[in-house]
Amino acid sequence: MPQFNEEQQKRRLEELRNKEAEDLARLLAEKYDLPYADLFQMTIDLDALQTISENEARSAHAAAFQRVGKTLDIALTNPSLPATKALLESLKEHYSAELFLVSERSLSRAWERYKEVPEFKEAQRGVIDISADRLAEFGNEIRTTEELERVVAPLIASGETRRISTVMEAILAGALALEASDIHIEPQEADARLRLRLDGVLQEMLSLPKPVFQLVLSRIKLISELKLNIRDEAQDGRFTVRAAKTDIEVRTSILPGPYGESVVLRILHPKTIALTLEDLGLNEQVLQIINEQAARPNGMILTTGPTGSGKTTTLYALLKLKRTPGIKIITIENPIEYHLEGITQTQVDRARHYDFAGGLRAILRQDPDVIMVGEIRDLETAQTALHAALTGHIVFSTLHTNNAAGTIPRLIDLGVKPNIIAPALNVAMAQRLVRRLCPECKKGRPATRGEITSIEKLFTTLSSSVIRPRKPYQLWDAGTCQTCNGTGYKGRVGIAEAFIINDEIERLIITQPTESDIRDATVRQGMVTMEQDGVFKALIGITSVEELVRVLGVKLSVLSK
């Protein structure tokens, strides 16, 4: 005889009642021509919930459950109720309401979340406040990636929804304490991994369980003013971290993938734009060339290199060099990364047909003295920028090439006439960023016979005016200590090469030369190449040979042990 299981029957009855309640809500949604929502299957944003007080929400049989920008998603059970109508009317001044019809049990779930509101603190949309005390606390606690994991892991393990904001605060404050440039959160099959880019290299931190990752993703979308319900398209946004009276901009990039949406947060720290040309670590020859040519009344200075090579930082250093009350400076950027006082900065907006070429033409009508173009990527932009350099303006810009000599062939490939390039271009520069050896744990050693031979061969093209490093040659290797987080490196320094357009190179440009032709001419001019600059820095203990191989590729592999 079958046994009667009372608990099982209660659960079954409860499931049937819940299903009946949701089915009824669906029918009412059709009647009122509103979308249906089940709040048990959705994330309820506590920041959105607070836009309506608990008393108002219960009286109006409604609740706000998500917010993006000025759009507020509101759950309700009956849009005809007078209290509901009054609430919606009061919200019109500040928000555009998207209405969703829900069951009473769904609404009760939203109301239950009000219990968590007192413990949830967040500033206005697009801003995260981290107090000076909190930042100092994290700064004292977090000096290595292991210490960041030790701080964040208990917050993740707690599984409390209301602590997601604390998790985000800890990750951001930890990234700032470690001076990371990027935060990467990448979903995998079973979890999501968190990595920080320290001195240009990604360091693995910890794993986030999938439920925690989803909540963190929702929090990032909300503060970045991105759409929560878009999961199959790339989205870009930004928010501000307000820390110890310093506003730090963070750019958000979200990309769909096979296991979910991948997130990259790029931290734009204001101290980056405080750097001068000297602070970048550029060699004396490059500094002299740049300073002399930037002082001229017209002409173009082009800096080249891959993404992450410090081109933008160099451009901002040049702008600060030229910034005086008597000079009008205008920029066109994509996007504006740092805001500079006393300079008119504009941003590419393709939706409004404001691109580099069109924006540059508009800028010229403003009668500027100095123009900065974020990037030259097409013929129209290149021609307009070069013509501006010919007609009494100083123009700073960037170009994607591997080295300084590749600048001329690249401009010709874009379709620029050689007879325009020669008189308009003042300087072509290429740069990279290499990691500095940690001063606490770096280890010196004598150069091997093979390394000495390679160094001497590399230095054969050096001008006699360049002072060579002392012999016997000594090289340095990375160590490991707590100061450098066990990596052997702390901070980065620039290596660069630059040449001016002299008479020989000007005549050469007319012949549409190859990259090797230009490089031979720059060597005759006495240019210190990036490889030579890098080896100089390796010989005096600033960086290592291994780091030069990593950044510059096979060109220096002969020097590796």
Helices and strands as residue ranges (DSSP letters): H 6-32, G 39-41, H 46-49, H 54-60, E 62-68, E 71-76, H 82-91, E 96-101, H 104-112, G 113-119, E 127-130, H 132-141, H 145-157, G 161-163, H 164-177, E 182-187, E 191-198, E 201-209, H 210-223, E 235-243, E 246-257, E 260-268, G 270-274, G 278-280, H 284-294, E 299-304, H 311-322, E 329-333, E 344-347, G 350-352, H 356-364, E 370-373, H 379-390, E 394-399, G 404-406, H 407-414, H 418-424, E 425-437, E 443-446, H 449-458, G 459-461, E 474-477, E 489-500, H 503-509, H 515-525, H 530-539, H 545-552, G 553-559
